[in-house]
Every structure is written in C-alpha cells, then in structure tokens.
Amino acid sequence: MENIKVILQYEGTRYQGWQRQERTENTIQGRLEALLSKMCDKKVELTGSGRTDAGVHALGQVANFHLDTEKTPEEIMEYMNRYLPEDIAVIHAQKVPERFHSRLNAKGKTYVYRVLNSPIPHIFDRRYVYQLVEKLDMEVMQQAAGLLVGTHDFQAFTSAKKGKKSTIRRLDAIEIERIGDEIRFTFRGEGFLYHMVRILTGTILEVGMHKREVAGMKELLAKGIREEAGFLVPAKGLTLVEVRY
C-alpha cells in the first residue's frame, strides 16, 4: 500500500467546496475520490490539508491517499489529469512515508485575497476578485493588519460556533499591496479558522473605508465577538496559495 501525496490546483467557482458531502457529488474531494476509486476499482479516501469553502480557489492545495497499485506517481498524475474536469488539475505527485498526513503534518498556509478597487469591472478576472469601488486608505489598512499579526484568540474572526476547539492561532504576516487597480492581501499563518481570512479581510477593508478605527483591532481580539468584527467578503476573491510542511 503506497501513500501518495499530490499538489492540486482548482478553480472553485462551480463547486460546493472541498469536503465531500452526502447531498451532492459536486465537491473537489468528491470528484477526486470518485476518479481514484474508478482507477483502482475499489474505494479510495483522500485527505486534504484543509477545507476550502464553496467558491474558493487553490494554487497549492495538498492531499494524500493510500493505494494498492503498481502505477508510479507520474502515471497516477497522468491518469487523474486525463479524466479530471478542466477546472481541477494535479501539478505534482510523489510517494511519501506511510505516516504522512496532509492535514496533521501541515506547518503553515498562505492565502491570498484579491480586491478589485475600481468602478470598472475586469471581465477576465471576475471569478477571482471581489470588486469594491470605495476609496481605500492603504496606510491605515496596513496599520490595522499589524495589530492582528501574532498569536491571538481569533474568536471574533470566525463564523464557527464557539465550542471546545481552541480559536487561538498564530498569524505570521499580513501583507497588503496595490498592483494597479488591484489590492492584494496575503495571509501567512500556522492555520486558519472557518471564514477567518475572509472576515479579517472584511474588517481591514472597513478600516480602509474609514468605517472603523485602527485601534479597534485590539478590542475585537480581546472581546471575541463575531458580530463586532467586519463583513464576510465573498469567497471568489480567496485562493489557497501554499501549504508548508
């Protein structure tokens, strides 16, 4: 039995997220498992580094699965790319140790959120950017981002209901840069809560629109109340860029 690690790219526009669901076959994990199971003529379960929401994209999602096969990783990758839909691709495949687990062994992730800050749509980017026409103050957004970097309780920045699982995470960096009409937010951290990147982005954008104060970031972290943080930006602007091991 071989443990195979793959790196995947996908456009999430037409999928109901990463995780398989009983009520629909239209998920990334579901499509991959169905294809691998057909290839091996037996059920194959695939583990991803984490779940991406419906509409979220990936440049470097990582997954692994166990197969009893004589195919090489290159042959497995070739087979998958031959039959996968055009909006999902395997860009790398390799054998890894038996105990490798794409989620449990992950040390960090990088996400990018793209905002089109212009009244003029960019037609060919429309599936990958969130258009926001209001003028944005880059300086105060960068100041707000600086207050969110570090190890904090990010309870205010998740849509998940409060439970037993810890909401403390380490956020290593938030980089905000303007490239023409686009403002790009890059988030690097050890791991992210449900909707965390999208709520952080929405909160920082509200600072940039002068709808909230920079200093309020500390209060949000301290109070941990989701309703007091910013809006949830649309999924289409978010891309999982890299998973680090």
C-alpha positions as CSV (number, residue, x, y, z in Angstrom):
1,M,0.0,0.0,0.0
2,E,1.5,3.3,-1.1
3,N,0.9,6.7,0.4
4,I,0.7,9.2,-2.4
5,K,0.9,13.0,-1.9
6,V,-0.4,15.3,-4.6
7,I,-0.5,19.1,-5.1
8,L,-3.6,20.4,-6.7
9,Q,-4.9,23.4,-8.4
10,Y,-8.6,24.2,-8.9
11,E,-11.0,27.0,-9.7
12,G,-13.6,26.7,-7.0
13,T,-16.4,28.7,-8.8
14,R,-18.7,25.8,-9.6
15,Y,-18.0,23.5,-6.6
16,Q,-19.6,23.2,-3.2
17,G,-16.3,23.5,-1.5
18,W,-13.6,20.9,-0.8
19,Q,-15.2,18.5,1.5
20,R,-17.3,15.6,0.3
21,Q,-21.0,15.8,1.0
22,E,-23.8,13.2,1.0
23,R,-26.2,15.6,-0.6
24,T,-24.0,16.4,-3.6
25,E,-21.2,14.9,-5.7
26,N,-20.1,18.4,-6.7
27,T,-17.1,18.9,-4.4
28,I,-13.4,18.8,-5.1
29,Q,-12.8,15.9,-2.7
30,G,-15.8,14.0,-4.0
31,R,-14.6,14.3,-7.6
32,L,-11.1,13.2,-6.8
33,E,-12.2,10.2,-4.7
34,A,-14.6,9.1,-7.4
35,L,-11.9,9.2,-10.0
36,L,-9.3,7.4,-7.9
37,S,-11.8,4.7,-6.9
38,K,-12.6,4.1,-10.5
39,M,-8.9,3.8,-11.3
40,C,-8.4,1.2,-8.6
41,D,-11.7,-0.5,-8.8
42,K,-12.1,0.0,-5.0
43,K,-13.0,2.8,-2.7
44,V,-10.2,5.3,-2.1
45,E,-10.4,8.0,0.6
46,L,-8.4,11.2,0.1
47,T,-7.3,13.6,2.9
48,G,-6.8,17.3,2.2
49,S,-4.7,19.8,4.1
50,G,-7.9,21.6,5.0
51,R,-11.3,22.5,3.7
52,T,-11.8,25.4,1.2
53,D,-15.3,26.9,1.1
54,A,-17.6,26.9,-1.9
55,G,-16.2,29.3,-4.5
56,V,-12.6,29.4,-3.0
57,H,-9.7,28.6,-5.4
58,A,-6.4,26.8,-4.9
59,L,-3.0,27.1,-6.4
60,G,-1.3,24.7,-4.0
61,Q,-3.8,22.5,-2.1
62,V,-2.2,19.3,-0.8
63,A,-3.8,15.9,-0.3
64,N,-2.7,12.4,0.2
65,F,-4.3,8.9,-0.3
66,H,-3.3,5.3,0.1
67,L,-3.4,3.0,-2.9
68,D,-2.6,-0.6,-3.6
69,T,-1.3,-0.1,-7.2
70,E,1.6,-0.8,-9.5
71,K,1.2,2.7,-11.1
72,T,4.0,5.2,-10.4
73,P,3.1,8.6,-9.0
74,E,3.7,10.1,-12.5
75,E,1.3,7.6,-14.0
76,I,-1.3,8.3,-11.3
77,M,-1.0,12.0,-12.0
78,E,-1.3,11.5,-15.8
79,Y,-4.4,9.4,-15.3
80,M,-6.0,11.9,-13.0
81,N,-5.4,14.8,-15.3
82,R,-6.7,12.9,-18.3
83,Y,-10.1,12.4,-16.7
84,L,-10.5,15.4,-14.3
85,P,-12.6,18.3,-15.4
86,E,-10.7,21.2,-16.8
87,D,-11.0,23.3,-13.6
88,I,-9.1,20.8,-11.5
89,A,-5.5,19.7,-12.0
90,V,-2.8,17.7,-10.3
91,I,0.5,19.5,-10.7
92,H,2.7,17.2,-8.6
93,A,2.6,13.6,-7.2
94,Q,5.1,11.6,-5.2
95,K,5.4,8.7,-2.8
96,V,5.6,9.8,0.9
97,P,6.2,7.9,4.1
98,E,3.3,5.8,5.4
99,R,2.7,8.2,8.4
100,F,2.5,11.4,6.3
101,H,-0.8,13.2,6.8
102,S,-1.6,16.2,4.7
103,R,-3.6,18.0,7.4
104,L,-1.9,16.9,10.6
105,N,1.7,17.4,9.3
106,A,1.0,20.9,7.8
107,K,3.1,23.6,9.5
108,G,1.6,26.6,7.8
109,K,-0.5,28.0,5.0
110,T,-0.6,31.0,2.7
111,Y,-3.8,32.6,1.4
112,V,-4.2,35.5,-1.0
113,Y,-7.4,37.6,-1.2
114,R,-7.8,39.9,-4.3
115,V,-9.8,43.1,-4.3
116,L,-10.5,45.0,-7.5
117,N,-10.6,48.6,-6.2
118,S,-12.1,50.2,-9.3
119,P,-15.6,51.1,-10.6
120,I,-14.6,49.4,-13.9
121,P,-15.0,45.6,-13.9
122,H,-12.2,43.4,-15.1
123,I,-14.1,40.9,-17.1
124,F,-11.5,38.1,-17.3
125,D,-10.7,38.3,-13.6
126,R,-14.4,38.4,-12.4
127,R,-14.3,34.9,-10.9
128,Y,-11.2,35.6,-8.9
129,V,-11.6,39.1,-7.5
130,Y,-14.1,41.0,-5.3
131,Q,-14.9,44.4,-6.7
132,L,-15.1,47.2,-4.3
133,V,-15.4,50.8,-5.6
134,E,-14.9,52.8,-2.4
135,K,-11.6,54.6,-2.0
136,L,-9.3,52.7,0.4
137,D,-6.7,54.1,2.7
138,M,-3.7,51.8,2.3
139,E,-1.8,53.2,5.3
140,V,-4.5,52.6,7.9
141,M,-5.2,49.1,6.5
142,Q,-1.5,48.2,6.9
143,Q,-1.6,49.6,10.5
144,A,-4.7,47.5,11.3
145,A,-3.1,44.4,9.8
146,G,0.0,44.9,12.0
147,L,-2.2,44.8,15.1
148,L,-3.6,41.4,14.1
149,V,-0.3,39.7,13.4
150,G,0.9,37.4,16.2
151,T,-0.6,34.7,18.4
152,H,-4.1,35.7,19.4
153,D,-7.6,34.4,20.1
154,F,-9.4,35.0,16.8
155,Q,-12.9,34.1,18.1
156,A,-14.2,37.4,16.7
157,F,-12.9,36.4,13.2
158,T,-14.6,33.1,12.6
159,S,-18.2,32.1,11.7
160,A,-17.8,28.8,13.6
161,K,-19.9,28.5,16.7
162,K,-18.0,28.6,19.9
163,G,-17.1,25.0,21.0
164,K,-14.4,23.1,22.7
165,K,-11.8,23.6,19.9
166,S,-9.3,26.4,20.5
167,T,-9.7,29.6,18.5
168,I,-6.1,30.7,19.3
169,R,-3.9,30.9,16.1
170,R,-0.6,32.3,15.1
171,L,-0.8,34.7,12.3
172,D,2.8,35.3,10.9
173,A,2.1,38.0,8.4
174,I,-0.5,40.1,6.6
175,E,0.9,41.8,3.5
176,I,-1.2,44.4,1.7
177,E,0.0,45.7,-1.7
178,R,-1.6,47.6,-4.5
179,I,-1.0,46.4,-8.1
180,G,-2.7,48.7,-10.5
181,D,-6.4,48.6,-9.7
182,E,-6.0,45.5,-7.5
183,I,-5.3,45.4,-3.8
184,R,-3.8,42.0,-2.8
185,F,-4.0,40.7,0.8
186,T,-1.5,37.9,1.6
187,F,-2.0,36.0,4.9
188,R,0.6,33.6,6.3
189,G,0.0,31.6,9.4
190,E,0.1,28.2,11.1
191,G,-3.5,27.6,10.4
192,F,-6.8,29.4,9.9
193,L,-10.3,29.1,11.4
194,Y,-13.6,28.8,9.4
195,H,-14.0,32.0,7.4
196,M,-11.1,33.6,9.3
197,V,-9.3,35.1,6.3
198,R,-12.5,36.4,4.7
199,I,-13.6,38.1,8.0
200,L,-10.1,39.5,8.6
201,T,-10.1,41.0,5.1
202,G,-13.6,42.4,5.5
203,T,-12.6,44.0,8.8
204,I,-9.4,45.6,7.4
205,L,-11.4,46.9,4.4
206,E,-13.8,48.6,6.7
207,V,-10.8,50.3,8.3
208,G,-9.6,51.3,4.8
209,M,-13.0,52.8,4.1
210,H,-12.8,54.7,7.5
211,K,-15.8,52.8,8.8
212,R,-13.8,51.7,11.9
213,E,-10.7,52.7,13.8
214,V,-7.3,51.0,13.6
215,A,-7.2,50.8,17.4
216,G,-10.4,48.8,17.4
217,M,-8.5,45.7,16.3
218,K,-7.2,45.2,19.8
219,E,-10.7,45.4,21.3
220,L,-12.0,42.9,18.8
221,L,-9.3,40.4,19.7
222,A,-10.0,41.0,23.4
223,K,-13.8,40.7,23.3
224,G,-14.0,37.9,20.8
225,I,-17.5,38.8,19.5
226,R,-18.0,37.9,15.8
227,E,-20.9,40.4,15.3
228,E,-18.5,43.3,16.2
229,A,-15.9,42.3,13.5
230,G,-16.2,43.2,9.8
231,F,-18.2,41.7,7.0
232,L,-17.5,38.4,5.3
233,V,-16.0,39.1,1.9
234,P,-17.2,36.9,-1.0
235,A,-15.4,33.6,-1.4
236,K,-14.4,34.2,-5.1
237,G,-11.6,36.5,-4.1
238,L,-9.8,33.9,-2.0
239,T,-7.1,31.5,-3.1
240,L,-5.1,28.9,-1.1
241,V,-1.6,29.5,-2.4
242,E,0.7,27.2,-0.4
243,V,0.7,24.6,2.3
244,R,4.0,24.3,4.2
245,Y,5.4,21.2,5.8
